[in-house]
Structure formats: structure tokens, C-alpha cells
Amino acid sequence: MALNTVIFDMDGLLIDSEPLWKEAADEVFEQYNIYLSEAQYHTTTGLRTHEFVSTWFHLFKIPQTEIAIAEKNILSTVAEKIAQKGKPMPGVPYIFNFFQSRSFKIGLASSSPMFIIEQVIEQLNIKNIIQATASAEYLQYGKPHPEVYLNCAIALNANPTECVCFEDSFNGMIAAKAARMKCVVIPMYHQQKEERWAAADLKISSLQNFGTLHLNGL
């Protein structure tokens, strides 16, 4: 089927919020004497906050009763940080113009809770561009499960095989591919050369580098 729908991940792809998520997690985790290395942190990038906290609290043997408290604190902290310091990633206006000019349906599918999705949409001034949003917050499974992408496609009245997704995380890439969608990945600079991105349909270094030849080649 011809592609007619584009679905974007949000954190680290449309807004430079991944460092802010790490800042928030580090500040909260410090209260539990948990200090994650960059490598450790990136293994759980793309997961929902509850799953992120659960993974590390289980490993560091923190009582399960603390998970909800830490999750709430991370979310409130990151929302403040995004409001104060969140900036659009390079190429955001360009990529939306690119797909609008081709009459693509445009959606957003994120592991973040809806209140943060809505906050970012307002900050980026894309409320009139995004036609559907999907959050994995209350789903039984988040990324790398494909449900959040499938839900966004349903909301856009699109067949999954008509969709192309843009992702920056490995878990997100797996979710998009499991949904039977095309996936363009834009990994963080220090992860660009990792072989695991071979599962994607295309790897580029920035949203502004995506062009007509790329779209036609998917």
C-alpha cells in the first residue's frame, strides 16, 4: 500500500526532552541511592515511566511500594523542566511542512502520559497539525509493544501498512516494526553507529535530512 500517514514519537524526536527526563530520574533516584550510568539509562529509553522505575527498583531492591511515589515525582519534575528548558529538535517545522504538503495524515504516539503530550504540543505550536495522539500511559503494555502505534493509526483511520513512523529509541523502533509500519530512526549521536538500528527501514541523523528520495524508497 502507498504511504499516506506519518506518526511521530515525541521525546527526543520532536522535543529535546531526553536529557530532561534523565535529569528528573537522576534527581528522584538519588533519594534512593540509585545512580545510573549513561549506558544503563539508555537501555530503558522509550519505556513508560512506571516500567522504567519498576525495572531499576527491582534491580536495586527498592520496596515496590515506592514505585508509584517515584513515578509521580519524576513526571512532575520533568513537566517543569520541559516547560522551562524544552526546545524543538532540529527540523521540526520542516518535517511537518514536508508531510502537510503531501496531504499525509499526521499523528503522535508516545510513552509519555497525555498531560505531557498536550504540554509539548502547545510548546511546539503544532496543535493544528497533529490530527491524533496516542499515549501508552494506561495501556496494558507500552513500547516495545505496538499497541500505542496501532491505536494512533486507528484514530487516524489509517491501515498500519500505510504508515511511516519516526523514532529515536530502540524500544520505539521495535514497536513501530511490530505494528507492521515503516520506521525511520534518528538515534542520538553517540548511538548512530550501533548495529541494532539495522531493523529500521531507514536511519538518518536529523529530521531535516529526510527528503522525497527517502520517502519514495520506503
Accessible surface in RSA format (square Angstrom, percent):
REM  Atomic radii and reference values for relative SASA: ProtOr
REM  Chains: A
REM  Algorithm: Lee & Richards
REM  Probe-radius: 1.40
REM  Slices: 20
REM RES _ NUM      All-atoms   Total-Side   Main-Chain    Non-polar    All polar
REM                ABS   REL    ABS   REL    ABS   REL    ABS   REL    ABS   REL
RES MET A   1   157.63  81.6  84.69  56.0  72.94 173.7  98.90  84.1  58.73  77.8
RES ALA A   2    88.14  81.0  65.30 100.8  22.84  52.0  76.06 107.1  12.08  32.0
RES LEU A   3    32.70  18.2  15.29  10.9  17.40  43.7  15.29  10.7  17.40  46.8
RES ASN A   4    53.15  36.7  51.95  50.2   1.20   2.9  26.54  63.9  26.62  25.7
RES THR A   5     0.00   0.0   0.00   0.0   0.00   0.0   0.00   0.0   0.00   0.0
RES VAL A   6     0.00   0.0   0.00   0.0   0.00   0.0   0.00   0.0   0.00   0.0
RES ILE A   7     0.00   0.0   0.00   0.0   0.00   0.0   0.00   0.0   0.00   0.0
RES PHE A   8     0.00   0.0   0.00   0.0   0.00   0.0   0.00   0.0   0.00   0.0
RES ASP A   9    10.66   7.5  10.66  10.6   0.00   0.0   0.11   0.3  10.55  10.5
RES MET A  10     0.00   0.0   0.00   0.0   0.00   0.0   0.00   0.0   0.00   0.0
RES ASP A  11    14.56  10.2  13.72  13.7   0.84   2.0   8.12  19.1   6.43   6.4
RES GLY A  12    11.43  14.1   0.00   N/A  11.43  14.1   3.94  10.8   7.49  16.8
RES LEU A  13     3.95   2.2   1.02   0.7   2.93   7.4   2.29   1.6   1.66   4.5
RES LEU A  14     0.02   0.0   0.02   0.0   0.00   0.0   0.02   0.0   0.00   0.0
RES ILE A  15     0.42   0.2   0.42   0.3   0.00   0.0   0.42   0.3   0.00   0.0
RES ASP A  16    61.41  43.0  57.85  57.6   3.56   8.4   6.14  14.4  55.28  55.1
RES SER A  17     0.00   0.0   0.00   0.0   0.00   0.0   0.00   0.0   0.00   0.0
RES GLU A  18    21.81  12.5  20.61  15.6   1.20   2.9   7.86  15.2  13.95  11.4
RES PRO A  19    70.58  51.4  61.24  55.8   9.34  33.9  69.00  57.0   1.58   9.8
RES LEU A  20    10.36   5.8  10.36   7.4   0.00   0.0  10.36   7.3   0.00   0.0
RES TRP A  21    28.46  11.4  27.94  13.5   0.53   1.2  27.57  14.7   0.89   1.4
RES LYS A  22    31.80  15.5  31.80  19.5   0.00   0.0  17.13  15.4  14.67  15.6
RES GLU A  23    62.09  35.6  58.27  44.1   3.82   9.1  33.60  65.0  28.49  23.3
RES ALA A  24     0.00   0.0   0.00   0.0   0.00   0.0   0.00   0.0   0.00   0.0
RES ALA A  25     2.08   1.9   2.07   3.2   0.01   0.0   2.08   2.9   0.00   0.0
RES ASP A  26    51.86  36.3  47.13  46.9   4.73  11.2  26.41  62.1  25.46  25.4
RES GLU A  27    84.33  48.4  77.67  58.8   6.66  15.9  41.23  79.7  43.10  35.2
RES VAL A  28     3.96   2.6   3.96   3.6   0.00   0.0   3.96   3.4   0.00   0.0
RES PHE A  29     1.78   0.9   1.78   1.1   0.00   0.0   1.78   1.1   0.00   0.0
RES GLU A  30    94.88  54.5  89.35  67.6   5.53  13.2  17.02  32.9  77.86  63.6
RES GLN A  31   126.44  70.7  88.05  64.4  38.39  91.4  45.37  96.6  81.07  61.5
RES TYR A  32    39.90  18.6  26.30  15.0  13.61  35.4  27.00  20.3  12.90  15.9
RES ASN A  33   118.09  81.4 100.41  97.0  17.68  42.6  22.31  53.7  95.78  92.6
RES ILE A  34     2.72   1.6   0.82   0.6   1.90   4.6   0.93   0.7   1.79   4.9
RES TYR A  35   146.53  68.4 122.19  69.5  24.34  63.3 106.47  80.0  40.06  49.4
RES LEU A  36    16.21   9.0   0.89   0.6  15.32  38.5   1.64   1.2  14.56  39.2
RES SER A  37    57.30  48.4  45.09  60.2  12.21  28.1  51.30 109.2   5.99   8.4
RES GLU A  38   103.40  59.4  98.93  74.8   4.47  10.6  57.57 111.4  45.83  37.4
RES ALA A  39    73.45  67.5  61.27  94.6  12.18  27.7  69.44  97.8   4.01  10.6
RES GLN A  40    62.90  35.2  60.36  44.1   2.54   6.1  24.35  51.8  38.55  29.2
RES TYR A  41    14.33   6.7  14.10   8.0   0.22   0.6   4.56   3.4   9.77  12.0
RES HIS A  42    26.81  14.7  19.48  13.5   7.34  18.8  18.67  19.2   8.14   9.5
RES THR A  43    92.83  66.0  68.04  69.0  24.80  59.1  68.93  92.6  23.90  36.1
RES THR A  44    10.09   7.2   7.18   7.3   2.91   6.9   7.44  10.0   2.65   4.0
RES THR A  45    14.04  10.0   5.87   5.9   8.17  19.5  12.06  16.2   1.98   3.0
RES GLY A  46    20.02  24.7   0.00   N/A  20.02  24.7  13.82  37.9   6.21  13.9
RES LEU A  47    40.95  22.8  26.08  18.7  14.87  37.4  26.08  18.3  14.87  40.0
RES ARG A  48    21.75   9.1  21.06  10.7   0.69   1.6   9.77  13.3  11.98   7.3
RES THR A  49    12.98   9.2   6.12   6.2   6.86  16.3   6.12   8.2   6.86  10.4
RES HIS A  50    91.16  49.8  90.76  63.1   0.40   1.0  61.94  63.8  29.23  34.0
RES GLU A  51    45.45  26.1  42.97  32.5   2.48   5.9  28.49  55.1  16.96  13.8
RES PHE A  52    16.24   8.1  16.24  10.1   0.00   0.0  16.24   9.8   0.00   0.0
RES VAL A  53     0.00   0.0   0.00   0.0   0.00   0.0   0.00   0.0   0.00   0.0
RES SER A  54    28.67  24.2  26.82  35.8   1.85   4.3  25.14  53.5   3.53   4.9
RES THR A  55    60.05  42.7  49.41  50.1  10.65  25.4  42.37  56.9  17.68  26.7
RES TRP A  56    15.21   6.1  15.21   7.4   0.00   0.0  15.21   8.1   0.00   0.0
RES PHE A  57     0.00   0.0   0.00   0.0   0.00   0.0   0.00   0.0   0.00   0.0
RES HIS A  58   136.76  74.7 128.88  89.6   7.88  20.2  83.20  85.7  53.56  62.3
RES LEU A  59   103.21  57.5  89.17  63.8  14.03  35.3  91.62  64.3  11.59  31.2
RES PHE A  60    76.54  38.3  56.78  35.2  19.76  51.4  61.86  37.5  14.69  42.0
RES LYS A  61   179.95  87.8 149.79  91.9  30.16  71.8 116.13 104.5  63.83  68.0
RES ILE A  62    25.76  14.7  21.65  16.1   4.11   9.9  21.99  15.8   3.77  10.2
RES PRO A  63    84.43  61.5  72.27  65.9  12.16  44.2  84.27  69.6   0.16   1.0
RES GLN A  64   110.74  61.9  97.24  71.1  13.50  32.1  63.27 134.7  47.47  36.0
RES THR A  65   112.91  80.3  93.21  94.5  19.69  46.9  90.39 121.4  22.52  34.0
RES GLU A  66    50.18  28.8  50.18  38.0   0.00   0.0   8.27  16.0  41.91  34.2
RES ILE A  67    10.52   6.0  10.52   7.8   0.00   0.0  10.52   7.6   0.00   0.0
RES ALA A  68    66.05  60.7  59.94  92.5   6.12  13.9  60.41  85.1   5.64  15.0
RES ILE A  69    90.56  51.5  86.50  64.4   4.06   9.8  90.36  65.1   0.20   0.6
RES ALA A  70     0.00   0.0   0.00   0.0   0.00   0.0   0.00   0.0   0.00   0.0
RES GLU A  71    38.40  22.0  38.40  29.1   0.00   0.0   4.90   9.5  33.50  27.4
RES LYS A  72   155.04  75.6 151.13  92.7   3.91   9.3  96.34  86.7  58.70  62.5
RES ASN A  73    52.50  36.2  51.89  50.1   0.61   1.5   8.49  20.4  44.02  42.5
RES ILE A  74     1.29   0.7   1.29   1.0   0.00   0.0   1.29   0.9   0.00   0.0
RES LEU A  75    22.63  12.6  22.63  16.2   0.00   0.0  22.63  15.9   0.00   0.0
RES SER A  76    55.77  47.1  49.29  65.8   6.48  14.9  41.16  87.7  14.60  20.5
RES THR A  77    30.29  21.5  28.73  29.1   1.56   3.7  12.32  16.5  17.97  27.2
RES VAL A  78     0.00   0.0   0.00   0.0   0.00   0.0   0.00   0.0   0.00   0.0
RES ALA A  79    14.35  13.2  12.92  19.9   1.43   3.3  13.29  18.7   1.06   2.8
RES GLU A  80   106.04  60.9 100.88  76.3   5.15  12.3  34.68  67.1  71.35  58.3
RES LYS A  81    26.30  12.8  26.30  16.1   0.00   0.0   6.75   6.1  19.55  20.8
RES ILE A  82     0.00   0.0   0.00   0.0   0.00   0.0   0.00   0.0   0.00   0.0
RES ALA A  83    67.46  62.0  39.72  61.3  27.74  63.1  40.81  57.5  26.66  70.6
RES GLN A  84   138.25  77.3  99.37  72.6  38.88  92.6  40.64  86.5  97.61  74.0
RES LYS A  85    98.85  48.2  84.93  52.1  13.93  33.2  65.12  58.6  33.74  35.9
RES GLY A  86    16.61  20.5   0.00   N/A  16.61  20.5   0.00   0.0  16.61  37.2
RES LYS A  87   141.43  69.0 141.19  86.6   0.24   0.6  83.71  75.3  57.72  61.5
RES PRO A  88    78.62  57.3  63.88  58.2  14.74  53.6  63.88  52.7  14.74  91.6
RES MET A  89    51.61  26.7  48.85  32.3   2.77   6.6  46.76  39.8   4.86   6.4
RES PRO A  90    79.87  58.2  66.67  60.8  13.20  48.0  78.39  64.7   1.48   9.2
RES GLY A  91    10.10  12.5   0.00   N/A  10.10  12.5   3.62   9.9   6.48  14.5
RES VAL A  92     5.11   3.4   5.11   4.6   0.00   0.0   5.11   4.4   0.00   0.0
RES PRO A  93    92.48  67.4  84.25  76.8   8.23  29.9  92.12  76.1   0.36   2.2
RES TYR A  94    83.29  38.9  77.57  44.1   5.72  14.9  70.85  53.2  12.44  15.3
RES ILE A  95     0.00   0.0   0.00   0.0   0.00   0.0   0.00   0.0   0.00   0.0
RES PHE A  96     2.22   1.1   2.22   1.4   0.00   0.0   2.22   1.3   0.00   0.0
RES ASN A  97    90.87  62.7  87.19  84.3   3.69   8.9  24.77  59.6  66.11  63.9
RES PHE A  98    14.42   7.2   8.21   5.1   6.21  16.2  14.10   8.5   0.32   0.9
RES PHE A  99     0.00   0.0   0.00   0.0   0.00   0.0   0.00   0.0   0.00   0.0
RES GLN A 100    83.78  46.8  66.33  48.5  17.45  41.5  23.14  49.3  60.64  46.0
RES SER A 101    85.42  72.2  43.62  58.2  41.80  96.3  51.54 109.7  33.88  47.5
RES ARG A 102    89.31  37.5  67.26  34.3  22.05  52.5  32.54  44.5  56.77  34.4
RES SER A 103   100.61  85.0  70.71  94.4  29.90  68.9  43.87  93.4  56.74  79.5
RES PHE A 104    21.10  10.6  12.56   7.8   8.54  22.2  12.80   7.8   8.30  23.7
RES LYS A 105    55.44  27.0  55.11  33.8   0.33   0.8  39.45  35.5  15.99  17.0
RES ILE A 106     2.24   1.3   2.24   1.7   0.00   0.0   2.24   1.6   0.00   0.0
RES GLY A 107     0.00   0.0   0.00   N/A   0.00   0.0   0.00   0.0   0.00   0.0
RES LEU A 108     0.00   0.0   0.00   0.0   0.00   0.0   0.00   0.0   0.00   0.0
RES ALA A 109     0.00   0.0   0.00   0.0   0.00   0.0   0.00   0.0   0.00   0.0
RES SER A 110     1.12   0.9   1.12   1.5   0.00   0.0   0.00   0.0   1.12   1.6
RES SER A 111    14.65  12.4  11.11  14.8   3.54   8.2  10.98  23.4   3.67   5.1
RES SER A 112     5.50   4.6   2.40   3.2   3.09   7.1   2.61   5.6   2.89   4.0
RES PRO A 113     5.51   4.0   5.51   5.0   0.00   0.0   5.51   4.6   0.00   0.0
RES MET A 114    62.85  32.5  62.74  41.5   0.11   0.3  59.68  50.7   3.17   4.2
RES PHE A 115   100.22  50.1  91.28  56.5   8.94  23.3  92.83  56.3   7.39  21.1
RES ILE A 116     0.00   0.0   0.00   0.0   0.00   0.0   0.00   0.0   0.00   0.0
RES ILE A 117     0.00   0.0   0.00   0.0   0.00   0.0   0.00   0.0   0.00   0.0
RES GLU A 118    98.79  56.7  96.85  73.3   1.94   4.6  35.71  69.1  63.08  51.5
RES GLN A 119    40.77  22.8  32.13  23.5   8.64  20.6  30.53  65.0  10.23   7.8
RES VAL A 120     0.00   0.0   0.00   0.0   0.00   0.0   0.00   0.0   0.00   0.0
RES ILE A 121    13.51   7.7  13.51  10.1   0.00   0.0  13.51   9.7   0.00   0.0
RES GLU A 122   104.37  59.9  88.99  67.3  15.39  36.6  41.46  80.2  62.92  51.4
RES GLN A 123    72.47  40.5  36.54  26.7  35.92  85.5  35.64  75.9  36.82  27.9
RES LEU A 124    22.88  12.7   3.52   2.5  19.36  48.7   7.42   5.2  15.45  41.6
RES ASN A 125   130.35  89.9 114.15 110.3  16.20  39.0  24.74  59.5 105.61 102.1
RES ILE A 126     5.65   3.2   5.54   4.1   0.11   0.3   5.65   4.1   0.00   0.0
RES LYS A 127   138.90  67.8 125.65  77.1  13.25  31.5  78.52  70.7  60.38  64.3
RES ASN A 128   152.45 105.1 117.59 113.6  34.86  83.9  35.97  86.6 116.49 112.6
RES ILE A 129    35.30  20.1  31.19  23.2   4.11   9.9  32.05  23.1   3.25   8.8
RES ILE A 130    18.96  10.8   2.99   2.2  15.97  38.5   2.99   2.2  15.97  43.3
RES GLN A 131   112.25  62.8  75.02  54.8  37.23  88.6  37.55  79.9  74.70  56.7
RES ALA A 132    12.81  11.8   3.39   5.2   9.42  21.4  12.74  17.9   0.06   0.2
RES THR A 133    47.75  34.0  27.01  27.4  20.73  49.4  10.01  13.4  37.74  57.0
RES ALA A 134     9.26   8.5   4.62   7.1   4.63  10.5   9.26  13.0   0.00   0.0
RES SER A 135    20.90  17.7   6.17   8.2  14.73  33.9   6.17  13.1  14.73  20.6
RES ALA A 136     0.00   0.0   0.00   0.0   0.00   0.0   0.00   0.0   0.00   0.0
RES GLU A 137    58.46  33.6  39.69  30.0  18.76  44.7  16.78  32.5  41.68  34.0
RES TYR A 138   193.58  90.4 160.77  91.5  32.81  85.4 128.57  96.6  65.00  80.1
RES LEU A 139    35.45  19.7  25.52  18.3   9.93  25.0  27.82  19.5   7.62  20.5
RES GLN A 140   142.28  79.6 112.19  82.0  30.09  71.6  45.46  96.8  96.82  73.4
RES TYR A 141   115.47  53.9 115.03  65.4   0.44   1.2  78.94  59.3  36.53  45.0
RES GLY A 142     4.04   5.0   0.00   N/A   4.04   5.0   0.27   0.7   3.77   8.5
RES LYS A 143     3.86   1.9   2.83   1.7   1.03   2.5   0.69   0.6   3.17   3.4
RES PRO A 144    56.48  41.2  52.60  47.9   3.88  14.1  52.91  43.7   3.57  22.2
RES HIS A 145    71.94  39.3  64.95  45.1   6.99  17.9  46.67  48.1  25.27  29.4
RES PRO A 146    22.56  16.4  22.56  20.6   0.00   0.0  22.56  18.6   0.00   0.0
RES GLU A 147    53.20  30.5  53.18  40.2   0.03   0.1  13.16  25.4  40.05  32.7
RES VAL A 148     0.55   0.4   0.24   0.2   0.31   0.7   0.24   0.2   0.31   0.8
RES TYR A 149     0.00   0.0   0.00   0.0   0.00   0.0   0.00   0.0   0.00   0.0
RES LEU A 150    57.36  31.9  56.95  40.7   0.41   1.0  57.01  40.0   0.35   0.9
RES ASN A 151    51.89  35.8  45.83  44.3   6.06  14.6  14.73  35.5  37.15  35.9
RES CYS A 152     0.00   0.0   0.00   0.0   0.00   0.0   0.00   0.0   0.00   0.0
RES ALA A 153     1.01   0.9   1.01   1.6   0.00   0.0   1.01   1.4   0.00   0.0
RES ILE A 154   132.36  75.3 117.40  87.5  14.96  36.0 121.50  87.5  10.87  29.5
RES ALA A 155    64.76  59.5  26.67  41.2  38.09  86.6  37.69  53.1  27.06  71.7
RES LEU A 156    10.58   5.9   3.03   2.2   7.54  19.0   7.25   5.1   3.32   8.9
RES ASN A 157   131.45  90.6 116.81 112.9  14.64  35.3  29.67  71.4 101.78  98.4
RES ALA A 158    11.63  10.7   0.00   0.0  11.63  26.5   2.37   3.3   9.27  24.5
RES ASN A 159    56.42  38.9  47.61  46.0   8.81  21.2  12.76  30.7  43.66  42.2
RES PRO A 160    23.39  17.0  23.39  21.3   0.00   0.0  23.39  19.3   0.00   0.0
RES THR A 161    47.99  34.1  38.82  39.4   9.17  21.8  38.22  51.3   9.77  14.8
RES GLU A 162    33.14  19.0  33.14  25.1   0.00   0.0   0.03   0.1  33.11  27.0
RES CYS A 163     0.10   0.1   0.00   0.0   0.10   0.2   0.00   0.0   0.10   0.1
RES VAL A 164     0.00   0.0   0.00   0.0   0.00   0.0   0.00   0.0   0.00   0.0
RES CYS A 165     0.00   0.0   0.00   0.0   0.00   0.0   0.00   0.0   0.00   0.0
RES PHE A 166     0.00   0.0   0.00   0.0   0.00   0.0   0.00   0.0   0.00   0.0
RES GLU A 167     0.78   0.4   0.78   0.6   0.00   0.0   0.00   0.0   0.78   0.6
RES ASP A 168     1.88   1.3   1.61   1.6   0.27   0.6   0.91   2.2   0.97   1.0
RES SER A 169     7.04   6.0   3.79   5.1   3.26   7.5   5.50  11.7   1.54   2.2
RES PHE A 170    66.06  33.0  62.96  39.0   3.10   8.1  62.96  38.2   3.10   8.9
RES ASN A 171    20.99  14.5  20.91  20.2   0.08   0.2   0.00   0.0  20.99  20.3
RES GLY A 172     0.00   0.0   0.00   N/A   0.00   0.0   0.00   0.0   0.00   0.0
RES MET A 173     0.00   0.0   0.00   0.0   0.00   0.0   0.00   0.0   0.00   0.0
RES ILE A 174    59.70  34.0  59.27  44.2   0.44   1.0  59.27  42.7   0.44   1.2
RES ALA A 175     0.00   0.0   0.00   0.0   0.00   0.0   0.00   0.0   0.00   0.0
RES ALA A 176     0.00   0.0   0.00   0.0   0.00   0.0   0.00   0.0   0.00   0.0
RES LYS A 177    69.39  33.9  57.24  35.1  12.15  28.9  37.88  34.1  31.50  33.6
RES ALA A 178    55.97  51.5  23.59  36.4  32.38  73.7  36.03  50.7  19.94  52.8
RES ALA A 179     1.69   1.6   0.00   0.0   1.69   3.8   1.45   2.0   0.24   0.6
RES ARG A 180   153.83  64.6 136.92  69.8  16.90  40.2  70.76  96.7  83.06  50.3
RES MET A 181     1.55   0.8   0.00   0.0   1.55   3.7   1.22   1.0   0.34   0.4
RES LYS A 182    75.02  36.6  73.87  45.3   1.15   2.7  29.27  26.3  45.75  48.7
RES CYS A 183     0.00   0.0   0.00   0.0   0.00   0.0   0.00   0.0   0.00   0.0
RES VAL A 184     0.00   0.0   0.00   0.0   0.00   0.0   0.00   0.0   0.00   0.0
RES VAL A 185     0.00   0.0   0.00   0.0   0.00   0.0   0.00   0.0   0.00   0.0
RES ILE A 186    20.31  11.6  16.77  12.5   3.54   8.5  16.77  12.1   3.54   9.6
RES PRO A 187     4.79   3.5   0.00   0.0   4.79  17.4   0.00   0.0   4.79  29.8
RES MET A 188    46.92  24.3  39.58  26.2   7.33  17.5  33.49  28.5  13.43  17.8
RES TYR A 189   202.68  94.6 187.51 106.7  15.17  39.5 141.20 106.1  61.49  75.8
RES HIS A 190   117.96  64.5  85.71  59.6  32.25  82.5  78.17  80.6  39.79  46.3
RES GLN A 191     9.52   5.3   9.52   7.0   0.00   0.0   0.61   1.3   8.90   6.8
RES GLN A 192    32.07  17.9  31.63  23.1   0.44   1.1  18.71  39.8  13.37  10.1
RES LYS A 193   195.29  95.3 170.46 104.6  24.83  59.1 116.48 104.8  78.81  83.9
RES GLU A 194    67.99  39.0  57.85  43.8  10.14  24.1  37.25  72.1  30.74  25.1
RES GLU A 195   159.06  91.3 142.40 107.7  16.66  39.7  62.22 120.3  96.84  79.1
RES ARG A 196    85.95  36.1  67.42  34.4  18.53  44.1  46.41  63.4  39.54  24.0
RES TRP A 197     6.22   2.5   2.69   1.3   3.53   8.3   3.06   1.6   3.16   5.1
RES ALA A 198    92.23  84.8  55.65  85.9  36.58  83.2  68.78  96.9  23.45  62.1
RES ALA A 199    53.99  49.6  30.77  47.5  23.21  52.8  42.89  60.4  11.10  29.4
RES ALA A 200    16.22  14.9   0.48   0.7  15.74  35.8   0.53   0.8  15.69  41.6
RES ASP A 201    55.81  39.1  21.84  21.7  33.97  80.3  10.40  24.5  45.41  45.3
RES LEU A 202    40.14  22.4  34.25  24.5   5.89  14.8  40.14  28.2   0.00   0.0
RES LYS A 203    87.09  42.5  63.60  39.0  23.49  55.9  36.21  32.6  50.88  54.2
RES ILE A 204    15.55   8.9   8.58   6.4   6.97  16.8  15.55  11.2   0.00   0.0
RES SER A 205    72.32  61.1  50.69  67.7  21.63  49.8  34.69  73.9  37.63  52.7
RES SER A 206    18.07  15.3  14.57  19.5   3.50   8.1  17.66  37.6   0.42   0.6
RES LEU A 207     3.12   1.7   2.50   1.8   0.62   1.6   2.50   1.8   0.62   1.7
RES GLN A 208   100.93  56.4  82.35  60.2  18.58  44.2  17.04  36.3  83.90  63.6
RES ASN A 209    73.11  50.4  57.22  55.3  15.89  38.3  19.78  47.6  53.34  51.6
RES PHE A 210     0.93   0.5   0.00   0.0   0.93   2.4   0.07   0.0   0.86   2.5
RES GLY A 211    19.35  23.9   0.00   N/A  19.35  23.9  19.35  53.1   0.00   0.0
RES THR A 212    64.29  45.7  59.24  60.1   5.05  12.0  45.42  61.0  18.87  28.5
RES LEU A 213   156.57  87.2 146.19 104.6  10.38  26.1 146.42 102.8  10.14  27.3
RES HIS A 214    61.45  33.6  55.35  38.5   6.10  15.6  36.28  37.4  25.16  29.3
RES LEU A 215    21.62  12.0  17.22  12.3   4.40  11.1  17.22  12.1   4.40  11.8
RES ASN A 216   108.70  75.0  75.57  73.0  33.14  79.8  30.41  73.2  78.30  75.7
RES GLY A 217    67.00  82.6   0.00   N/A  67.00  82.6  34.09  93.6  32.90  73.7
RES LEU A 218    40.48  22.5   3.80   2.7  36.69  92.2  11.86   8.3  28.63  77.0
END  Absolute sums over single chains surface
CHAIN  1 A    10353.7       8425.0       1928.7       5999.0       4354.7
END  Absolute sums over all chains
TOTAL         10353.7       8425.0       1928.7       5999.0       4354.7
